[in-house]
Amino acid sequence: MRLLRNPAPVPDDGNIYAAYIKSLLDHEQDRKSALEAKASAVITTSGALVTLLFGLVAVVTGATNFKLPETSRDWLIAAVLLFVIAAGLGILTANIPVPYGQATFQADQLQQVWSHPAFAARENVAKAQLELIPVTTRRNDLKVKLVISATVTELFALGALAAAVILILI
């Protein structure tokens, strides 16, 4: 009986690494989209809550013989200001373009490398993507800080609003 030997390994010409590098870049691009969606949610909720707050103040202050307690006034002002700041941070995160950069080829460069073998093309693309990944990660980290700041500010605004309402009700 004759035993078969394992075949010699065949290099994959960088396909595995190219796919991995692309997945890293795709992850950062997905992360960017998710962060911008979260920032948009902060804008929406802050805007809605400020609108409700103004409605509440209009109804309460429009009542006859109602006097807004002085202690709640400062909390209401703080709540409005914090909601506006939270919405501003959300707008900054979601709508202000942050330069992420992009890999580009000049026309003459592309003509020079067009006829190169596929493994060389994969290597060139992988190098370009590897240069973009740390830039994208840093920009996304900035967006994370802005989204966290917007969310925390919105939480403080909710706390101030709750304090104001409690002081009005007691």
Summary of the structure (lengths in Angstrom):
residues: 170
radius of gyration: 27.5
end to end distance: 94.4
largest distance: 105.6
contacts: 445
relative contact order: 0.18
helix: 78%
strand: 0%
